Amino acid sequence: MDAAHLSRLRWRCRRGMRELDVVLQRYLEQRYQQAPATEQKAFELLLEEQDPQLLAWLTGREQPQDPQQANVITRLAHSGV
C-alpha cells in the first residue's frame, strides 16, 4: 500500500464528529489494508459522504444503496471491523 495514499485516507477519516473519526480511523488501521479491493473502494466512497449521512447509516436509520458500502457500514457499526 502506497504510504501517501494511506496518509490521504487517514486525513479524510478526520470528520466534524469525533465519533465518526474514531470509527473510520479504527477501520482504516485495523481492516483496510487486508480488505479486498472492492471493500477498499467502498470505504473510500463512504469517505466522500457527508457526516449526517454516515451517521444515519451507522445508527441504522438508513441503509446505503450499494451492497459493498452496506457491508463496510455493517463492519463499522459493529466496531469489530
N, C-alpha and C positions, 0 to 999 in steps of 0.2 A: 504494500500500500504506500503510495506516494505521501511523504510527510507533509508536503504543502497542502495536498487535498484534505488530509485528515485535520490539519490545522484550520483550514477554511470551514470544515464541518463543525469543528469544536466551537468556532466563533458563531456560526449560525445556530448552534444549540442555546446560545445565550438569548434569553427571551425577556419580555417585560414582566413575567410572572416567575417567581422563584421556584414554584412547584414544577413548572414546565422545565426550567433549567435543570433541575435535579434529575427528573425522569429522562429527558433527552440525552443528557450527558452520560448518565449511567448506561443507557443503551449503547451509545457511541463507544464507550470504553470497554464494556463487557461483551457486546454481541456483534457490533457492526463488522469488524474485520473478518470474523468467521462466518458471517451470514452469506447466503447465496447472492449472486449478483442481482437477481430480481428483488430480493428483500432490501438490499442496499439502495437500489434505485427508489423503491417505495419509501424508504426512510428519508432519502434526500428530497423527494417530492413533498413529504409531510412537512419538512422544514420550510417550505415555501408558503404554507398555510398561515393564516392569522391566528394569534393566540386564542381568541374566543372560540374559533372553530376547533382547534386542537383540544381545548378544554372540554368542549361539548362531546367530542369523540372519546376522550379519555374517561369521562364520567358516565359514558353510556347513554347520554341524552340523544345522541345522533350516531349514525354509522357512516363511515366513508363508503362511497360507491365502488371504489376499486378494491377488489378482493385482497390484493397484495398489501395495500395500505391498511385494510381492516386487520390483516394478520399482524402487522407491526404494531398497530394500536392495541391489539389484544396482548401482545408481549409487554408493551409499555404499561398498560393499565394494571397488569398483574405483577408488575415490578420484578418478576422472576427473570425477565429479559431472557 
